[in-house]
């Protein structure tokens, strides 16, 4: 087992990893930018190293600075968390070259799944259903127009190096194709320095359902069941739950087997997520794989009583997994509490938290790195906390979440708490009638005062 793990991340996920490491008797090293000097992950780690100014490019994305921190603290492993360098094959490769264990998949596995075209080709070979599409990068506009006509509109243009909804455009008719093709390529070039595009059939009113998988160093892959992540705004998840209210036992069996096939196809090592689109007829299609721990991993932890960070560390240390699939025996819902003004188009709301009271009680969990007096910096992702509730049934879970949201008080900044309160009261949401476009028609009611 590792003696000391450096956590190449910040905030909530860094603190989450530190807690598990402490329970496992492993020393921890926090890295931080000057903007995060007062963050809790810095206080709770055994050691902390400042690696640069606030800008991510000069701190959390700087491989040389992170490796220097590894060297001066004599860490023997690096946990990348999620975001930043978590799916960076070059970082994983450099760690390996220096004899430092990267707690995650191998560089080759990251590359195979990081490029969406390669990932799709791999899934086709493995027998995993994929969305009909171009089958490779588009060479030019004319080729794109021809394939779109063959598939039939609507189609979706996607950047091969894309993520977070950038470099994506839905094309509903032929006369829109050229202008949206140009916009998507420009956006992809600016965001990823790669304007490679491909086409997929656009699935109307899809569910976004992902399967958590774990693979060890001995070729064994299992799944830990599903999470429904369909409540999204501009392709960014806001609410996740398990089990999915749309799931049937038969569909779970099929999707679980497909997820295992996907992991086995690349001899996957570590925890990862196979993401599917599911249409209203319960046909499912591989969308992408995330080769890291997910923001929403607590949802799975709560319904199967399993520490996924601990599992990650054990797999990285060469310990075999149990070899069995896990199925939810409770219901859990997670809401992301972001520093955003929901009445101003979810505009970021950084600043000082003057007062904070987090929810408590049976079946209520809060993962956060903030506290009263903490200043939310404007440089990073706006998420400040995750509120997770679990109960015997979905109905009970929603009721518990309503109570927990009423108890959750943040003053000094705007947050997404009002949105979540209104969502929990929405009849369509309560009845499980939603899809990834659900929030396009969801109207926030402004408070009367």
Rosetta blueprint (number, residue, H / E / L):
1 X L
2 X L
3 X L
4 X E
5 X E
6 X E
7 X E
8 X L
9 X L
10 X L
11 X H
12 X H
13 X H
14 X H
15 X H
16 X H
17 X H
18 X H
19 X H
20 X H
21 X H
22 X H
23 X H
24 X L
25 X L
26 X L
27 X E
28 X E
29 X E
30 X E
31 X E
32 X E
33 X E
34 X H
35 X H
36 X H
37 X L
38 X L
39 X L
40 X H
41 X H
42 X H
43 X H
44 X H
45 X L
46 X L
47 X E
48 X E
49 X E
50 X E
51 X E
52 X E
53 X L
54 X L
55 X L
56 X H
57 X H
58 X H
59 X L
60 X L
61 X L
62 X L
63 X H
64 X H
65 X H
66 X H
67 X H
68 X H
69 X H
70 X H
71 X H
72 X H
73 X H
74 X L
75 X L
76 X L
77 X E
78 X E
79 X E
80 X L
81 X L
82 X L
83 X L
84 X L
85 X L
86 X L
87 X L
88 X L
89 X H
90 X H
91 X H
92 X H
93 X H
94 X H
95 X H
96 X H
97 X H
98 X L
99 X L
100 X L
101 X E
102 X E
103 X L
104 X L
105 X L
106 X L
107 X H
108 X H
109 X H
110 X H
111 X H
112 X H
113 X H
114 X H
115 X L
116 X H
117 X H
118 X H
119 X H
120 X H
121 X H
122 X H
123 X H
124 X H
125 X H
126 X H
127 X L
128 X L
129 X L
130 X E
131 X L
132 X L
133 X E
134 X L
135 X L
136 X L
137 X L
138 X L
139 X L
140 X L
141 X H
142 X H
143 X H
144 X H
145 X H
146 X H
147 X H
148 X H
149 X H
150 X H
151 X H
152 X L
153 X L
154 X L
155 X E
156 X E
157 X E
158 X E
159 X E
160 X L
161 X L
162 X L
163 X E
164 X L
165 X L
166 X E
167 X L
168 X L
169 X E
170 X E
171 X E
172 X L
173 X L
174 X H
175 X H
176 X H
177 X H
178 X H
179 X H
180 X H
181 X H
182 X H
183 X H
184 X H
185 X H
186 X H
187 X H
188 X H
189 X H
190 X H
191 X H
192 X H
193 X L
194 X L
195 X L
196 X L
197 X E
198 X E
199 X E
200 X E
201 X E
202 X L
203 X L
204 X L
205 X L
206 X L
207 X E
208 X E
209 X E
210 X E
211 X E
212 X E
213 X E
214 X E
215 X E
216 X L
217 X L
218 X L
219 X L
220 X L
221 X E
222 X E
223 X E
224 X E
225 X E
226 X E
227 X E
228 X E
229 X E
230 X E
231 X E
232 X E
233 X E
234 X L
235 X L
236 X E
237 X E
238 X E
239 X E
240 X E
241 X E
242 X E
243 X L
244 X L
245 X L
246 X L
247 X L
248 X L
249 X H
250 X H
251 X H
252 X H
253 X H
254 X H
255 X H
256 X H
257 X H
258 X H
259 X H
260 X H
261 X H
262 X H
263 X H
264 X H
265 X H
266 X L
267 X L
268 X L
269 X L
270 X E
271 X E
272 X E
273 X E
274 X E
275 X E
276 X E
277 X E
278 X E
279 X L
280 X L
281 X L
282 X L
283 X L
284 X E
285 X E
286 X E
287 X E
288 X E
289 X E
290 X E
291 X L
292 X L
293 X L
294 X L
295 X L
296 X L
297 X H
298 X H
299 X H
300 X H
301 X H
302 X H
303 X H
304 X H
305 X L
306 X L
307 X L
308 X H
309 X H
310 X H
311 X H
312 X H
313 X H
314 X H
315 X H
316 X H
317 X L
318 X L
319 X L
320 X L
321 X L
322 X L
323 X L
324 X L
325 X L
326 X L
327 X L
328 X L
329 X L
330 X L
331 X E
332 X E
333 X E
334 X E
335 X E
336 X E
337 X E
338 X E
339 X L
340 X E
341 X E
342 X H
343 X H
344 X H
345 X L
346 X L
347 X E
348 X E
349 X L
350 X L
351 X E
352 X E
353 X L
354 X L
355 X E
356 X E
357 X E
358 X L
359 X L
360 X L
361 X L
362 X L
363 X L
364 X E
365 X E
366 X E
367 X E
368 X E
369 X L
370 X L
371 X L
372 X L
373 X L
374 X L
375 X E
376 X E
377 X L
378 X L
379 X L
380 X L
381 X L
382 X L
383 X E
384 X E
385 X E
386 X E
387 X E
388 X E
389 X E
390 X E
391 X E
392 X L
393 X L
394 X H
395 X H
396 X H
397 X H
398 X H
399 X H
400 X H
401 X H
402 X H
403 X H
404 X H
405 X H
406 X H
407 X H
408 X L
409 X E
410 X E
411 X E
412 X L
413 X L
414 X L
415 X L
416 X L
417 X H
418 X H
419 X H
420 X H
421 X H
422 X H
423 X H
424 X H
425 X H
426 X L
427 X H
428 X H
429 X H
430 X H
431 X L
432 X L
433 X L
434 X L
435 X L
436 X L
437 X L
438 X H
439 X H
440 X H
441 X L
442 X L
443 X L
444 X L
445 X L
446 X L
447 X L
448 X L
449 X L
